[in-house]
């Protein structure tokens, strides 16, 4: 079975499970899955039931698609994502993006929990991603290209849509939610970064560092989707933090920030007219 056939098979299965055809999707990062509880008339499809879907193995990821509505808008949430450090290829971990695009999704909100490289940030802050740096040395588009999905050499000059970024700023301001802005650096993990690596990342212009998001953004842009990126800062990076890192710390801080994160995302998705130019 070709990759294209695999994507079509998964999309066909999902079409049989729900009549909803959302144009907006959101990927929920570690500890941020609570937003799925805001989705009304939810229709849930566990990843394990979808042909060809990977299985999430990381704590804080519920491993299911949640279809439904926020306000009048139909949405689908990936409550749990896949990571390169779990042993998947870049193509495998991004397969859900191909499937969502086949289902008609046009816009993607990608979220994550991350560490702060910028010393002006603090745990609990929310950040609008303005750009990214791929430190992994891997790209999800490596390999033969199928023009039915997208071009061989997709442009990444505006990976995070500027119009959607302005929309997020305005929405955050209306809710009086502080919103930092910065560059997200992708590090493969699963080990946390060394102090020397963080100094190098900072010198190259990174404000935060994490183990996700960039492969999904690259894939979404390749597929012709607009992307809005939001980070929840859960810790200060190595060499800045005064204590050692743990995934439990990440989940705890993300859960403490969940109220503001959910309020912002709920407002964005509620007022988001799919396909409109901002």
C-alpha positions in Angstrom: 0.0 0.0 0.0 1.4 3.4 -1.0 1.5 6.3 1.5 -1.3 8.0 -0.4 -3.4 4.9 -0.2 -2.7 4.7 3.5 -3.9 8.3 4.0 -7.0 7.7 2.0 -7.8 4.5 3.9 -7.6 6.4 7.3 -9.6 9.3 6.0 -12.3 7.0 4.6 -12.6 5.3 8.0 -13.0 8.6 9.8 -15.7 9.7 7.3 -17.7 6.6 8.3 -17.4 7.5 12.0 -18.6 11.1 11.8 -20.6 13.4 9.5 -18.7 16.5 10.8 -16.3 18.1 8.3 -14.3 20.7 10.3 -12.0 23.2 8.5 -10.0 23.9 11.7 -7.9 21.5 13.7 -5.9 21.8 16.9 -3.1 19.6 18.1 -2.9 19.6 21.9 0.5 19.3 23.5 1.6 17.7 26.7 -0.7 18.5 29.6 -2.9 20.7 27.4 -5.6 18.1 26.5 -8.2 19.8 28.8 -9.3 22.0 25.9 -11.0 18.9 24.4 -13.5 19.2 27.2 -14.6 22.5 25.7 -15.8 20.8 22.6 -19.6 20.4 22.5 -21.4 17.3 21.0 -18.1 15.5 21.0 -17.5 12.5 18.7 -14.4 10.6 19.8 -12.3 8.3 17.7 -9.4 6.6 19.5 -6.2 6.6 17.4 -5.9 2.8 17.8 -9.1 2.3 15.8 -7.9 4.3 12.8 -6.1 2.2 10.1 -2.5 3.1 9.9 -2.4 5.6 12.8 0.5 5.5 15.1 0.0 4.9 18.9 0.9 7.6 21.4 3.1 6.4 24.2 3.7 9.6 26.2 2.0 10.5 29.5 -0.3 13.5 29.1 -1.5 12.5 25.7 -5.0 10.9 25.5 -4.4 9.5 22.0 -7.7 10.3 20.3 -9.4 12.5 17.8 -12.2 14.7 19.2 -14.7 16.1 16.6 -17.4 18.5 17.6 -18.2 22.2 17.9 -16.9 25.2 19.8 -19.6 27.8 19.4 -20.9 27.5 15.9 -17.6 26.3 14.4 -16.9 22.7 13.7 -13.4 21.7 15.0 -11.3 18.6 15.4 -8.7 18.2 18.2 -5.8 15.8 18.2 -5.8 15.1 21.9 -2.3 13.7 22.0 0.4 13.8 19.3 3.3 11.7 18.2 7.0 12.5 18.6 10.2 11.6 16.7 11.8 10.4 20.0 9.1 7.6 20.3 10.8 5.9 17.4 8.5 7.0 14.5 9.8 8.3 11.3 9.1 11.9 10.5 6.6 10.8 7.9 4.8 8.5 10.3 4.4 11.0 13.1 3.0 13.5 10.6 0.5 11.1 8.9 -2.5 12.6 10.9 -1.9 15.9 9.1 -2.2 14.3 5.7 -5.4 12.6 6.9 -6.9 15.8 8.3 -6.2 17.6 5.1 -7.9 14.8 3.1 -10.9 15.4 5.4 -11.0 19.1 4.5 -9.1 20.8 7.2 -7.6 24.1 6.1 -6.3 25.7 9.2 -4.2 24.2 12.0 -3.6 25.4 15.6 -0.5 23.6 16.8 0.3 23.8 20.6 3.1 22.6 22.8 4.7 22.6 26.2 8.2 23.9 26.0 11.2 25.3 27.9 12.2 29.0 27.9 15.6 29.9 26.5 14.7 33.6 26.8 15.4 34.6 30.4 12.6 37.3 30.2 10.0 34.5 30.0 8.7 32.5 33.0 7.0 29.2 33.6 3.3 29.6 33.0 3.7 32.1 30.2 1.9 31.6 26.9 3.8 32.4 23.7 2.8 33.0 20.1 5.3 31.2 17.8 6.5 33.7 15.2 9.0 31.3 13.6 11.0 28.1 14.3 14.5 26.6 14.0 14.8 22.9 13.2 17.7 21.6 15.2 16.9 17.9 14.6 18.6 17.5 11.3 15.5 15.8 10.0 12.6 16.9 7.8 9.3 15.2 7.4 9.3 15.8 3.6 12.4 13.8 2.9 11.8 11.0 0.4 9.9 10.8 -2.9 7.3 13.5 -3.3 3.6 12.9 -4.3 2.4 16.0 -6.1 -1.2 15.1 -5.0 -0.2 16.3 -1.6 2.1 19.3 -2.2 5.1 20.7 -4.1 8.6 19.2 -3.9 10.1 22.4 -2.5 7.5 24.2 -0.3 8.1 27.8 0.8 8.6 28.3 4.5 9.1 32.1 4.6 5.8 32.4 6.5 5.4 29.1 8.2 3.2 30.7 10.9 0.6 32.7 9.3 0.9 36.4 10.0 -2.8 37.1 9.8 -3.6 34.3 12.3 -0.9 35.7 14.5 -2.5 39.1 14.5 -5.9 37.5 15.2 -4.3 35.7 18.2 -2.8 38.9 19.6 -6.1 40.7 19.3 -8.0 37.9 21.0 -5.5 37.6 23.8 -5.6 41.3 24.4 -9.4 41.3 24.5 -9.2 38.6 27.2 -6.4 40.4 29.1 -4.2 37.3 28.7 -0.5 38.2 28.4 1.0 36.7 25.3 4.7 36.5 24.7 6.1 36.1 21.2 9.2 34.3 20.0 11.1 31.6 18.0 10.6 28.0 18.9 13.5 25.6 18.5 12.9 21.9 17.8 15.1 19.5 19.5 14.6 15.7 18.9 14.7 14.6 22.6 13.9 12.5 24.6 16.7 13.7 26.8 16.5 17.3 27.9 19.1 19.7 26.4 22.5 20.4 27.9 23.5 23.8 29.1 25.9 24.2 26.2 23.2 23.3 23.7 20.9 25.9 25.2 23.6 28.6 25.0 24.0 27.6 21.3 20.3 27.8 20.7 20.1 31.2 22.3 23.0 32.5 20.2 21.1 31.3 17.1 18.0 33.2 18.0 15.7 30.7 19.9 13.4 31.9 22.6 12.0 28.5 23.5 12.9 24.9 22.9 10.8 21.7 22.7 10.4 18.3 21.2 7.5 18.7 18.8 5.5 21.1 16.6 8.1 21.8 13.8 7.5 18.6 11.8 3.8 19.1 12.0 4.1 22.8 10.9 6.4 21.9 8.0 3.9 19.2 6.9 0.8 21.4 7.3 2.4 24.3 5.2 3.4 21.8 2.6 -0.2 20.6 2.4 -1.5 24.1 1.9 -2.7 24.8 5.5 -2.4 28.0 7.5 -0.7 27.5 10.8 -1.1 29.3 14.2 1.5 28.2 16.8 1.0 28.6 20.6 3.4 27.4 23.3 2.9 27.0 27.0 6.2 27.6 28.8 6.5 25.0 31.5 10.1 25.4 32.7 13.3 27.4 32.2 15.8 25.7 30.0 19.0 23.9 31.2 21.6 26.4 32.5 18.8 28.9 33.3 16.7 26.7 35.5 17.8 26.2 39.1 16.7 22.6 39.3 16.8 19.5 37.2 14.0 18.8 34.6 11.3 16.2 34.7 8.3 15.4 32.5 6.2 15.5 35.7 7.2 19.1 36.1 6.2 19.9 32.5 2.7 18.3 33.0 2.2 20.1 36.4 3.0 23.5 35.0 0.9 22.9 31.9 -2.1 21.9 34.0 -1.7 25.1 36.1 -1.7 27.2 32.9 -4.6 25.2 31.4 -7.3 27.8 32.4 -5.7 30.7 30.5 -4.6 28.4 27.6 -8.1 27.0 27.3 -9.7 30.4 27.5 -7.5 31.7 24.7 -8.0 28.7 22.4 -11.7 28.5 23.1 -12.1 32.2 22.1 -9.9 31.7 19.0 -11.8 28.7 17.7 -15.2 30.1 18.6 -14.7 33.3 16.6 -12.6 31.7 13.8 -14.5 31.9 10.4 -12.7 29.2 8.5 -11.2 30.3 5.2 -11.5 34.0 5.9 -8.6 36.3 5.2 -7.4 38.2 8.2 
